[in-house]
Amino acid sequence: MSASYRFPGGESYKDLIARLESVVVDLEQQVIPTLVVSHVSVLQMLIAYSRKTRVEEAMQIEVPMHTV
């Protein structure tokens, strides 16, 4: 699936990345450990960003459900 594919009535991964830009800036400014509770796709993008992984590969990052 392409990063620009948009489900009907939904958002693409590119849309998600644009929406997360300000969140990433805020997270990078934190000086204490920060817990992020979110949907899997958001967590995949944040993990990919921190690992410097390509967006296309981010969709394959496994995020355990219902865990901290």
Distance bins in CASP14 RR format, pairs under 12 A and 6 or more apart:
PFRMAT RR
TARGET T0000
AUTHOR 0000-0000-0000
RMODE 2
METHOD distances of the structure
MODEL  1
1 7 0 0 0 0 1 0 0 0 0 0 0
1 12 0 0 0 0 1 0 0 0 0 0 0
1 13 0 0 0 0 1 0 0 0 0 0 0
1 41 0 0 0 0 0 1 0 0 0 0 0
1 55 0 0 0 0 0 1 0 0 0 0 0
1 56 0 0 0 0 1 0 0 0 0 0 0
1 58 0 0 0 0 0 1 0 0 0 0 0
1 59 1 0 0 1 0 0 0 0 0 0 0
1 60 0 0 0 0 0 1 0 0 0 0 0
2 12 1 0 0 1 0 0 0 0 0 0 0
2 13 0 0 0 0 1 0 0 0 0 0 0
2 14 0 0 0 0 1 0 0 0 0 0 0
2 55 0 0 0 0 1 0 0 0 0 0 0
2 56 1 0 0 1 0 0 0 0 0 0 0
2 59 0 0 0 0 1 0 0 0 0 0 0
3 11 0 0 0 0 0 1 0 0 0 0 0
3 12 1 0 0 1 0 0 0 0 0 0 0
3 13 1 0 1 0 0 0 0 0 0 0 0
3 14 1 0 1 0 0 0 0 0 0 0 0
3 15 0 0 0 0 1 0 0 0 0 0 0
3 16 0 0 0 0 1 0 0 0 0 0 0
3 17 0 0 0 0 1 0 0 0 0 0 0
3 18 0 0 0 0 0 1 0 0 0 0 0
3 41 0 0 0 0 0 1 0 0 0 0 0
3 44 0 0 0 0 0 1 0 0 0 0 0
3 45 0 0 0 0 0 1 0 0 0 0 0
3 48 0 0 0 0 0 1 0 0 0 0 0
3 54 0 0 0 0 1 0 0 0 0 0 0
3 55 1 0 1 0 0 0 0 0 0 0 0
3 56 1 0 1 0 0 0 0 0 0 0 0
3 57 0 0 0 0 0 1 0 0 0 0 0
3 58 0 0 0 0 1 0 0 0 0 0 0
3 59 1 0 0 1 0 0 0 0 0 0 0
4 11 0 0 0 0 0 1 0 0 0 0 0
4 12 1 0 1 0 0 0 0 0 0 0 0
4 13 1 0 0 1 0 0 0 0 0 0 0
4 14 1 0 1 0 0 0 0 0 0 0 0
4 15 0 0 0 0 1 0 0 0 0 0 0
4 16 0 0 0 0 0 1 0 0 0 0 0
4 17 0 0 0 0 0 1 0 0 0 0 0
4 18 0 0 0 0 0 1 0 0 0 0 0
4 55 0 0 0 0 1 0 0 0 0 0 0
4 56 0 0 0 0 0 1 0 0 0 0 0
5 11 0 0 0 0 0 1 0 0 0 0 0
5 12 1 0 1 0 0 0 0 0 0 0 0
5 13 1 0 0 1 0 0 0 0 0 0 0
5 14 0 0 0 0 1 0 0 0 0 0 0
5 15 0 0 0 0 0 1 0 0 0 0 0
5 16 0 0 0 0 0 1 0 0 0 0 0
5 55 0 0 0 0 0 1 0 0 0 0 0
5 56 0 0 0 0 0 1 0 0 0 0 0
5 59 0 0 0 0 0 1 0 0 0 0 0
6 12 1 0 1 0 0 0 0 0 0 0 0
6 13 0 0 0 0 1 0 0 0 0 0 0
6 14 0 0 0 0 1 0 0 0 0 0 0
6 15 1 0 0 1 0 0 0 0 0 0 0
6 16 0 0 0 0 0 1 0 0 0 0 0
7 13 0 0 0 0 0 1 0 0 0 0 0
7 15 0 0 0 0 0 1 0 0 0 0 0
7 16 0 0 0 0 0 1 0 0 0 0 0
7 41 0 0 0 0 0 1 0 0 0 0 0
9 15 0 0 0 0 0 1 0 0 0 0 0
10 16 0 0 0 0 1 0 0 0 0 0 0
10 19 0 0 0 0 0 1 0 0 0 0 0
10 41 0 0 0 0 0 1 0 0 0 0 0
11 17 0 0 0 0 1 0 0 0 0 0 0
11 18 0 0 0 0 1 0 0 0 0 0 0
11 19 1 0 0 1 0 0 0 0 0 0 0
11 20 0 0 0 0 0 1 0 0 0 0 0
11 39 0 0 0 0 0 1 0 0 0 0 0
11 41 0 0 0 0 1 0 0 0 0 0 0
11 42 0 0 0 0 0 1 0 0 0 0 0
11 45 0 0 0 0 0 1 0 0 0 0 0
12 18 0 0 0 0 1 0 0 0 0 0 0
12 19 0 0 0 0 0 1 0 0 0 0 0
12 41 0 0 0 0 0 1 0 0 0 0 0
12 45 0 0 0 0 0 1 0 0 0 0 0
12 55 0 0 0 0 0 1 0 0 0 0 0
12 59 0 0 0 0 0 1 0 0 0 0 0
13 19 0 0 0 0 0 1 0 0 0 0 0
13 20 0 0 0 0 0 1 0 0 0 0 0
13 41 1 0 0 1 0 0 0 0 0 0 0
13 42 0 0 0 0 0 1 0 0 0 0 0
13 44 0 0 0 0 1 0 0 0 0 0 0
13 45 1 0 0 1 0 0 0 0 0 0 0
13 48 0 0 0 0 1 0 0 0 0 0 0
13 54 0 0 0 0 0 1 0 0 0 0 0
13 55 1 0 1 0 0 0 0 0 0 0 0
13 56 0 0 0 0 1 0 0 0 0 0 0
13 57 0 0 0 0 0 1 0 0 0 0 0
13 58 1 0 0 1 0 0 0 0 0 0 0
13 59 1 0 0 1 0 0 0 0 0 0 0
13 60 0 0 0 0 0 1 0 0 0 0 0
13 61 0 0 0 0 0 1 0 0 0 0 0
14 20 0 0 0 0 0 1 0 0 0 0 0
14 21 0 0 0 0 0 1 0 0 0 0 0
14 45 0 0 0 0 0 1 0 0 0 0 0
14 55 1 0 0 1 0 0 0 0 0 0 0
14 56 0 0 0 0 0 1 0 0 0 0 0
14 58 0 0 0 0 0 1 0 0 0 0 0
14 59 0 0 0 0 0 1 0 0 0 0 0
15 21 0 0 0 0 0 1 0 0 0 0 0
15 41 0 0 0 0 0 1 0 0 0 0 0
15 42 0 0 0 0 0 1 0 0 0 0 0
15 45 0 0 0 0 0 1 0 0 0 0 0
15 55 0 0 0 0 0 1 0 0 0 0 0
16 23 0 0 0 0 0 1 0 0 0 0 0
16 24 0 0 0 0 0 1 0 0 0 0 0
16 38 0 0 0 0 0 1 0 0 0 0 0
16 39 0 0 0 0 1 0 0 0 0 0 0
16 40 0 0 0 0 0 1 0 0 0 0 0
16 41 1 0 0 1 0 0 0 0 0 0 0
16 42 1 0 0 1 0 0 0 0 0 0 0
16 43 0 0 0 0 0 1 0 0 0 0 0
16 44 0 0 0 0 1 0 0 0 0 0 0
16 45 1 0 1 0 0 0 0 0 0 0 0
16 46 0 0 0 0 0 1 0 0 0 0 0
16 48 0 0 0 0 0 1 0 0 0 0 0
16 49 0 0 0 0 0 1 0 0 0 0 0
16 55 0 0 0 0 1 0 0 0 0 0 0
16 58 0 0 0 0 1 0 0 0 0 0 0
16 59 0 0 0 0 0 1 0 0 0 0 0
17 23 0 0 0 0 0 1 0 0 0 0 0
17 24 0 0 0 0 1 0 0 0 0 0 0
17 41 0 0 0 0 0 1 0 0 0 0 0
17 42 0 0 0 0 0 1 0 0 0 0 0
17 44 0 0 0 0 0 1 0 0 0 0 0
17 45 1 0 0 1 0 0 0 0 0 0 0
17 46 0 0 0 0 0 1 0 0 0 0 0
17 48 0 0 0 0 1 0 0 0 0 0 0
17 49 0 0 0 0 1 0 0 0 0 0 0
17 54 0 0 0 0 0 1 0 0 0 0 0
17 55 1 0 0 1 0 0 0 0 0 0 0
17 56 0 0 0 0 0 1 0 0 0 0 0
17 58 0 0 0 0 1 0 0 0 0 0 0
17 59 0 0 0 0 0 1 0 0 0 0 0
18 24 0 0 0 0 0 1 0 0 0 0 0
18 45 0 0 0 0 0 1 0 0 0 0 0
18 55 0 0 0 0 0 1 0 0 0 0 0
19 38 0 0 0 0 0 1 0 0 0 0 0
19 39 0 0 0 0 0 1 0 0 0 0 0
19 41 0 0 0 0 0 1 0 0 0 0 0
19 42 0 0 0 0 1 0 0 0 0 0 0
19 45 0 0 0 0 1 0 0 0 0 0 0
19 46 0 0 0 0 0 1 0 0 0 0 0
20 26 0 0 0 0 0 1 0 0 0 0 0
20 27 0 0 0 0 1 0 0 0 0 0 0
20 28 0 0 0 0 0 1 0 0 0 0 0
20 36 0 0 0 0 0 1 0 0 0 0 0
20 38 0 0 0 0 1 0 0 0 0 0 0
20 39 0 0 0 0 0 1 0 0 0 0 0
20 41 0 0 0 0 0 1 0 0 0 0 0
20 42 1 0 0 1 0 0 0 0 0 0 0
20 43 0 0 0 0 0 1 0 0 0 0 0
20 44 0 0 0 0 0 1 0 0 0 0 0
20 45 1 0 1 0 0 0 0 0 0 0 0
20 46 1 0 0 1 0 0 0 0 0 0 0
20 47 0 0 0 0 0 1 0 0 0 0 0
20 48 0 0 0 0 0 1 0 0 0 0 0
20 49 1 0 0 1 0 0 0 0 0 0 0
20 50 0 0 0 0 0 1 0 0 0 0 0
20 55 0 0 0 0 0 1 0 0 0 0 0
20 58 0 0 0 0 0 1 0 0 0 0 0
21 27 0 0 0 0 0 1 0 0 0 0 0
21 28 0 0 0 0 0 1 0 0 0 0 0
21 45 0 0 0 0 0 1 0 0 0 0 0
21 46 0 0 0 0 0 1 0 0 0 0 0
21 49 0 0 0 0 1 0 0 0 0 0 0
22 28 0 0 0 0 0 1 0 0 0 0 0
22 29 0 0 0 0 0 1 0 0 0 0 0
23 29 0 0 0 0 0 1 0 0 0 0 0
23 30 0 0 0 0 0 1 0 0 0 0 0
23 34 0 0 0 0 0 1 0 0 0 0 0
23 36 0 0 0 0 1 0 0 0 0 0 0
23 38 0 0 0 0 1 0 0 0 0 0 0
23 42 0 0 0 0 1 0 0 0 0 0 0
23 43 0 0 0 0 0 1 0 0 0 0 0
23 45 0 0 0 0 1 0 0 0 0 0 0
23 46 1 0 0 1 0 0 0 0 0 0 0
23 49 0 0 0 0 1 0 0 0 0 0 0
24 30 0 0 0 0 0 1 0 0 0 0 0
24 34 0 0 0 0 0 1 0 0 0 0 0
24 36 0 0 0 0 0 1 0 0 0 0 0
24 42 0 0 0 0 0 1 0 0 0 0 0
24 45 0 0 0 0 1 0 0 0 0 0 0
24 46 1 0 0 1 0 0 0 0 0 0 0
24 47 0 0 0 0 0 1 0 0 0 0 0
24 48 0 0 0 0 0 1 0 0 0 0 0
24 49 1 0 0 1 0 0 0 0 0 0 0
24 50 0 0 0 0 1 0 0 0 0 0 0
25 49 0 0 0 0 0 1 0 0 0 0 0
26 34 0 0 0 0 1 0 0 0 0 0 0
26 36 0 0 0 0 0 1 0 0 0 0 0
26 46 0 0 0 0 0 1 0 0 0 0 0
27 33 0 0 0 0 0 1 0 0 0 0 0
27 34 1 0 0 1 0 0 0 0 0 0 0
27 35 0 0 0 0 0 1 0 0 0 0 0
27 36 1 0 0 1 0 0 0 0 0 0 0
27 38 0 0 0 0 0 1 0 0 0 0 0
27 42 0 0 0 0 0 1 0 0 0 0 0
27 45 0 0 0 0 0 1 0 0 0 0 0
27 46 1 0 0 1 0 0 0 0 0 0 0
27 47 0 0 0 0 0 1 0 0 0 0 0
27 49 0 0 0 0 1 0 0 0 0 0 0
27 50 0 0 0 0 1 0 0 0 0 0 0
28 34 0 0 0 0 0 1 0 0 0 0 0
28 46 0 0 0 0 0 1 0 0 0 0 0
28 49 0 0 0 0 1 0 0 0 0 0 0
28 50 0 0 0 0 1 0 0 0 0 0 0
30 36 0 0 0 0 0 1 0 0 0 0 0
33 68 0 0 0 0 0 1 0 0 0 0 0
34 46 0 0 0 0 0 1 0 0 0 0 0
34 50 0 0 0 0 0 1 0 0 0 0 0
35 43 0 0 0 0 0 1 0 0 0 0 0
35 46 0 0 0 0 0 1 0 0 0 0 0
35 67 0 0 0 0 0 1 0 0 0 0 0
35 68 1 0 0 1 0 0 0 0 0 0 0
36 42 1 0 0 1 0 0 0 0 0 0 0
36 43 1 0 0 1 0 0 0 0 0 0 0
36 44 0 0 0 0 0 1 0 0 0 0 0
36 45 0 0 0 0 0 1 0 0 0 0 0
36 46 1 0 0 1 0 0 0 0 0 0 0
36 47 0 0 0 0 1 0 0 0 0 0 0
36 49 0 0 0 0 0 1 0 0 0 0 0
36 50 0 0 0 0 0 1 0 0 0 0 0
36 63 0 0 0 0 0 1 0 0 0 0 0
36 68 0 0 0 0 0 1 0 0 0 0 0
37 43 0 0 0 0 1 0 0 0 0 0 0
37 46 0 0 0 0 0 1 0 0 0 0 0
37 63 0 0 0 0 0 1 0 0 0 0 0
37 66 0 0 0 0 0 1 0 0 0 0 0
37 67 0 0 0 0 0 1 0 0 0 0 0
37 68 0 0 0 0 1 0 0 0 0 0 0
38 44 0 0 0 0 1 0 0 0 0 0 0
38 45 0 0 0 0 1 0 0 0 0 0 0
38 46 1 0 0 1 0 0 0 0 0 0 0
38 47 0 0 0 0 0 1 0 0 0 0 0
38 63 0 0 0 0 1 0 0 0 0 0 0
38 65 0 0 0 0 0 1 0 0 0 0 0
39 45 0 0 0 0 0 1 0 0 0 0 0
39 46 0 0 0 0 0 1 0 0 0 0 0
39 63 0 0 0 0 1 0 0 0 0 0 0
39 65 0 0 0 0 0 1 0 0 0 0 0
40 46 0 0 0 0 0 1 0 0 0 0 0
40 47 0 0 0 0 0 1 0 0 0 0 0
40 58 0 0 0 0 0 1 0 0 0 0 0
40 59 0 0 0 0 0 1 0 0 0 0 0
40 60 0 0 0 0 0 1 0 0 0 0 0
40 61 0 0 0 0 1 0 0 0 0 0 0
40 62 0 0 0 0 1 0 0 0 0 0 0
40 63 1 0 1 0 0 0 0 0 0 0 0
40 64 0 0 0 0 1 0 0 0 0 0 0
40 65 1 0 0 1 0 0 0 0 0 0 0
40 66 0 0 0 0 0 1 0 0 0 0 0
40 67 0 0 0 0 0 1 0 0 0 0 0
41 47 0 0 0 0 0 1 0 0 0 0 0
41 48 0 0 0 0 0 1 0 0 0 0 0
41 55 0 0 0 0 0 1 0 0 0 0 0
41 58 0 0 0 0 1 0 0 0 0 0 0
41 59 0 0 0 0 1 0 0 0 0 0 0
41 61 0 0 0 0 1 0 0 0 0 0 0
41 63 0 0 0 0 1 0 0 0 0 0 0
42 48 0 0 0 0 0 1 0 0 0 0 0
42 49 0 0 0 0 0 1 0 0 0 0 0
42 58 0 0 0 0 0 1 0 0 0 0 0
42 61 0 0 0 0 0 1 0 0 0 0 0
42 63 0 0 0 0 1 0 0 0 0 0 0
43 49 0 0 0 0 0 1 0 0 0 0 0
43 50 0 0 0 0 0 1 0 0 0 0 0
43 58 0 0 0 0 1 0 0 0 0 0 0
43 59 0 0 0 0 0 1 0 0 0 0 0
43 61 0 0 0 0 1 0 0 0 0 0 0
43 62 0 0 0 0 0 1 0 0 0 0 0
43 63 1 0 1 0 0 0 0 0 0 0 0
43 64 0 0 0 0 1 0 0 0 0 0 0
43 65 0 0 0 0 0 1 0 0 0 0 0
43 67 0 0 0 0 0 1 0 0 0 0 0
43 68 0 0 0 0 0 1 0 0 0 0 0
44 50 0 0 0 0 0 1 0 0 0 0 0
44 51 0 0 0 0 0 1 0 0 0 0 0
44 53 0 0 0 0 1 0 0 0 0 0 0
44 54 0 0 0 0 0 1 0 0 0 0 0
44 55 0 0 0 0 1 0 0 0 0 0 0
44 56 0 0 0 0 0 1 0 0 0 0 0
44 57 0 0 0 0 1 0 0 0 0 0 0
44 58 1 0 1 0 0 0 0 0 0 0 0
44 59 1 0 0 1 0 0 0 0 0 0 0
44 60 0 0 0 0 1 0 0 0 0 0 0
44 61 1 0 1 0 0 0 0 0 0 0 0
44 62 0 0 0 0 1 0 0 0 0 0 0
44 63 1 0 0 1 0 0 0 0 0 0 0
44 64 0 0 0 0 0 1 0 0 0 0 0
45 51 0 0 0 0 0 1 0 0 0 0 0
45 53 0 0 0 0 1 0 0 0 0 0 0
45 54 0 0 0 0 0 1 0 0 0 0 0
45 55 1 0 0 1 0 0 0 0 0 0 0
45 56 0 0 0 0 0 1 0 0 0 0 0
45 57 0 0 0 0 0 1 0 0 0 0 0
45 58 1 0 1 0 0 0 0 0 0 0 0
45 59 0 0 0 0 1 0 0 0 0 0 0
45 61 0 0 0 0 1 0 0 0 0 0 0
45 63 0 0 0 0 0 1 0 0 0 0 0
46 53 0 0 0 0 0 1 0 0 0 0 0
46 58 0 0 0 0 1 0 0 0 0 0 0
46 61 0 0 0 0 1 0 0 0 0 0 0
46 63 0 0 0 0 1 0 0 0 0 0 0
47 53 1 0 0 1 0 0 0 0 0 0 0
47 55 0 0 0 0 0 1 0 0 0 0 0
47 57 0 0 0 0 0 1 0 0 0 0 0
47 58 1 0 0 1 0 0 0 0 0 0 0
47 59 0 0 0 0 0 1 0 0 0 0 0
47 60 0 0 0 0 0 1 0 0 0 0 0
47 61 1 0 1 0 0 0 0 0 0 0 0
47 62 0 0 0 0 1 0 0 0 0 0 0
47 63 1 0 0 1 0 0 0 0 0 0 0
47 64 0 0 0 0 0 1 0 0 0 0 0
48 54 1 0 0 1 0 0 0 0 0 0 0
48 55 1 0 0 1 0 0 0 0 0 0 0
48 56 0 0 0 0 1 0 0 0 0 0 0
48 57 1 0 0 1 0 0 0 0 0 0 0
48 58 1 1 0 0 0 0 0 0 0 0 0
48 59 0 0 0 0 1 0 0 0 0 0 0
48 60 0 0 0 0 1 0 0 0 0 0 0
48 61 1 0 0 1 0 0 0 0 0 0 0
48 63 0 0 0 0 0 1 0 0 0 0 0
49 55 0 0 0 0 1 0 0 0 0 0 0
49 57 0 0 0 0 0 1 0 0 0 0 0
49 58 0 0 0 0 1 0 0 0 0 0 0
49 61 0 0 0 0 0 1 0 0 0 0 0
50 58 0 0 0 0 0 1 0 0 0 0 0
50 61 0 0 0 0 0 1 0 0 0 0 0
51 57 0 0 0 0 1 0 0 0 0 0 0
51 58 0 0 0 0 1 0 0 0 0 0 0
51 61 0 0 0 0 1 0 0 0 0 0 0
52 58 0 0 0 0 0 1 0 0 0 0 0
53 59 0 0 0 0 0 1 0 0 0 0 0
53 60 0 0 0 0 1 0 0 0 0 0 0
53 61 1 0 0 1 0 0 0 0 0 0 0
54 60 0 0 0 0 0 1 0 0 0 0 0
54 61 0 0 0 0 0 1 0 0 0 0 0
55 61 0 0 0 0 0 1 0 0 0 0 0
END
